[in-house]
Amino acid sequence: MQKAYLQTLEGADFCNTSSSLSLANQKTHGVINPVLSSVLFKIKFLTASFKVANCTKKLQNEYRFIRSHSLHSNTFVDWYYNYLYMKKDLLTHFSFMVALFVMISLYKDWLRLEFLPFWFGGILGTLLPDIDHLIYVYVIKPTEATSQKVAGLVSERKVLQSWDILAKTRGERKELIFHTAHFQIIFLIFAIFVITSSGSLLGTGLVLAFILHLLIDQIIDLMESNSLDNWFKKFPFTLDDKQKRWFVLANGILLLVFGFLY
């Protein structure tokens, strides 16, 4: 029976409302509850919905459905869900970093061991912008409910859960330091100095990956909320939506110029 339901789940489109409703309605016939009582089946259900749906909101809905109909402990399912969310966030940023750095290395003939510092800088530059959220939690707004929850999880060494919360609530933090347009402008000026004057491969890789990380975060905000208001909240003058998109495009062009021409 479980095998048959897994085949149904793997073929279902959870982004399709009628498909989700059809699946949910089956619980009234007393069929799904016994099946979901297996922890192994719940994990396979979650993985199948993640792969097929490819959209975070629907994944979360199916996850809540599993939890509400479970007869066993959800501890491992919680861990697995947080792992998937964390993995998705990391893979997004590192995939773009690796793709960009491979193209730059091929173009400049840097695919040799002596250029490893360039890649080390890329790894650091990909991770550093996320420190912005920790600064917010521990320094800027430590009394907020989300900040206290994250701090509590970190103190309990529940890193996956804390990362999950930070990723899902990133839009709530409106007073970040790195994730702002004016910081981007300042950092671009700093990047010009590092790339053209320092001669450091580590520094070059770091600033390129840092710029790329912020650019990806802006694109994600555009895709999820169709807005960049948080990035321009403290900008010295007002830009309309079209001008903000041109700003993002200009950052992308500058990134390519810094990477391939210097």
C-alpha positions in Angstrom: 0.0 0.0 0.0 2.8 2.4 0.9 4.5 1.7 -2.4 1.4 2.5 -4.3 0.9 5.8 -2.5 4.6 6.8 -3.1 4.0 6.3 -6.8 1.0 8.5 -6.6 2.9 11.2 -4.7 5.9 11.1 -7.1 3.6 11.6 -10.0 1.5 14.4 -8.4 1.9 18.1 -9.0 1.8 19.8 -5.6 1.8 23.2 -7.2 -1.5 22.3 -8.8 -4.4 23.1 -6.5 -6.7 20.4 -7.8 -4.0 17.8 -7.3 -3.3 18.9 -3.7 -7.1 19.0 -2.9 -7.6 15.5 -4.3 -4.8 14.1 -2.2 -6.0 15.9 0.9 -9.6 14.7 0.4 -8.5 11.1 0.5 -7.9 11.4 4.3 -11.6 11.4 4.8 -11.8 7.8 3.6 -9.5 6.7 6.4 -6.6 5.7 4.1 -3.8 8.2 4.5 -3.7 8.3 8.3 -2.4 4.7 8.6 0.1 5.2 5.8 1.6 8.3 7.3 2.1 6.6 10.6 5.4 5.3 9.3 8.3 7.7 9.8 10.1 6.2 6.8 7.1 6.9 4.6 6.9 10.5 5.9 10.5 11.1 4.9 9.9 9.7 1.5 6.7 11.7 1.2 8.6 14.9 2.1 11.4 14.2 -0.4 9.0 13.4 -3.2 7.0 16.5 -2.7 10.2 18.6 -2.5 11.5 17.2 -5.8 8.2 17.4 -7.6 6.8 20.7 -6.3 9.9 22.8 -6.5 8.2 25.6 -4.6 8.7 26.4 -1.0 5.2 27.3 -0.1 3.7 24.0 -1.3 6.5 22.1 0.4 5.6 23.8 3.7 1.9 23.0 3.2 2.6 19.3 2.6 5.0 19.3 5.6 2.3 20.7 7.9 -0.1 18.0 6.5 2.3 15.3 7.4 2.8 16.6 10.9 -0.9 17.0 11.6 -1.6 13.4 10.6 1.4 11.8 12.2 1.0 9.2 15.0 4.8 9.1 15.8 7.5 11.5 16.9 8.4 14.2 14.3 11.9 14.9 15.6 13.7 13.2 12.7 11.2 14.6 10.1 11.9 18.1 11.6 15.6 17.6 11.2 15.2 16.3 7.6 13.0 19.2 6.6 15.4 21.8 8.0 18.3 20.0 6.3 16.5 20.3 2.9 15.8 24.0 3.4 19.4 24.7 4.5 20.7 22.6 1.6 18.6 24.5 -0.9 19.9 27.9 0.4 23.6 26.8 0.4 23.3 25.0 -3.0 21.8 28.1 -4.6 24.7 30.4 -3.6 27.5 27.9 -4.1 26.2 26.7 -7.5 26.3 30.2 -8.9 29.7 30.9 -7.3 31.2 27.7 -8.7 29.8 28.4 -12.2 31.1 32.0 -12.2 34.5 31.0 -10.9 34.9 28.1 -13.4 34.1 30.5 -16.3 36.6 33.1 -14.9 39.3 30.4 -14.4 38.8 29.1 -17.9 38.9 32.6 -19.4 42.0 33.6 -17.5 43.7 30.1 -17.5 43.6 29.9 -13.7 42.8 26.2 -13.5 46.1 25.5 -11.6 47.0 24.8 -8.0 48.7 28.2 -7.7 45.3 29.8 -8.0 43.7 28.0 -5.2 43.6 31.1 -3.0 41.1 32.6 -5.6 38.7 29.7 -4.8 39.3 29.9 -1.0 38.3 33.6 -1.3 35.2 32.6 -3.2 34.1 30.2 -0.4 34.7 32.9 2.2 32.9 35.6 0.1 29.9 33.3 -0.3 29.5 32.7 3.5 30.3 36.1 4.9 27.2 38.0 3.8 25.1 35.7 6.0 26.9 37.0 9.0 24.6 40.0 8.5 21.7 38.0 9.9 23.7 37.1 13.0 24.6 40.7 13.6 20.9 41.6 13.4 20.0 38.8 15.9 22.8 39.5 18.5 23.4 43.3 18.1 20.8 45.2 16.2 17.5 43.6 17.3 18.3 41.0 20.0 14.9 41.5 21.7 12.8 40.5 18.7 10.9 37.2 19.0 12.7 35.7 16.0 16.1 36.9 17.3 15.5 35.3 20.7 14.3 32.1 19.2 17.4 31.8 16.9 19.7 32.7 19.8 18.1 30.1 21.9 18.5 27.4 19.2 22.1 28.3 18.7 22.8 28.1 22.4 21.3 24.6 22.3 23.6 23.8 19.3 20.6 23.3 16.9 22.3 24.9 14.0 20.0 23.5 11.3 16.9 24.7 13.0 18.3 28.2 13.5 19.5 28.4 9.9 16.0 27.3 8.8 14.4 30.1 10.7 16.8 32.7 9.5 16.3 31.6 5.9 12.5 31.6 6.1 12.2 35.0 7.9 14.9 36.8 5.9 12.3 39.2 4.6 11.3 40.3 8.1 14.7 41.9 8.8 14.6 45.4 7.5 17.6 46.9 9.2 20.4 44.7 7.9 23.8 46.2 7.2 25.2 44.3 4.2 21.9 43.7 2.4 21.3 47.3 1.5 21.9 49.3 -1.7 24.1 51.9 -0.1 26.4 49.2 1.3 26.5 47.6 -2.1 27.8 50.9 -3.6 30.4 51.3 -0.9 31.5 47.7 -1.3 31.8 48.0 -5.1 34.2 50.9 -4.6 36.2 48.8 -2.1 36.1 45.9 -4.6 37.6 48.1 -7.4 40.6 48.8 -5.1 41.1 45.2 -4.1 40.8 43.8 -7.7 42.9 46.5 -9.4 45.5 47.3 -6.8 46.0 44.6 -4.2 47.0 41.8 -6.5 45.6 39.3 -4.0 43.9 36.3 -5.4 42.3 35.6 -2.1 40.9 39.1 -1.9 39.8 39.1 -5.5 37.8 35.8 -5.0 36.3 37.1 -1.7 35.0 40.4 -3.1 33.6 38.7 -6.3 31.8 36.1 -4.3 30.5 38.7 -1.9 29.1 40.8 -4.7 27.5 37.7 -6.3 25.9 36.6 -3.0 24.2 40.0 -2.6 23.1 40.0 -6.2 21.5 36.6 -5.9 19.7 37.7 -2.7 18.3 40.7 -4.6 17.1 38.4 -7.4 15.5 36.0 -4.9 13.6 39.0 -3.3 12.4 40.1 -6.7 11.2 36.6 -7.5 9.5 36.0 -4.2 8.0 39.4 -3.3 8.5 41.4 -6.5 10.0 44.1 -4.3 13.4 45.5 -3.4 12.1 48.0 -0.8 14.2 46.6 2.0 17.3 47.2 0.0 16.5 50.9 -0.6 14.8 51.7 2.7 17.6 54.1 3.7 18.6 55.2 0.3 19.3 59.0 0.1 16.8 59.4 -2.8 13.8 57.6 -4.1 13.8 55.1 -7.0 10.9 53.6 -8.8 10.6 49.8 -9.4 12.1 50.0 -12.9 15.1 52.0 -11.7 15.7 49.5 -8.9 15.8 46.7 -11.4 18.3 48.7 -13.5 20.4 49.0 -10.3 20.4 45.2 -10.0 21.3 44.8 -13.6 24.2 47.3 -13.3 25.5 45.3 -10.3 25.5 42.2 -12.5 27.3 43.9 -15.3 30.0 45.3 -12.9 30.5 41.8 -11.4 31.2 40.4 -14.9 33.5 43.3 -15.7 35.5 42.8 -12.4 35.6 39.1 -12.9 36.7 38.8 -16.6 38.5 42.1 -17.4 40.7 42.6 -14.3 
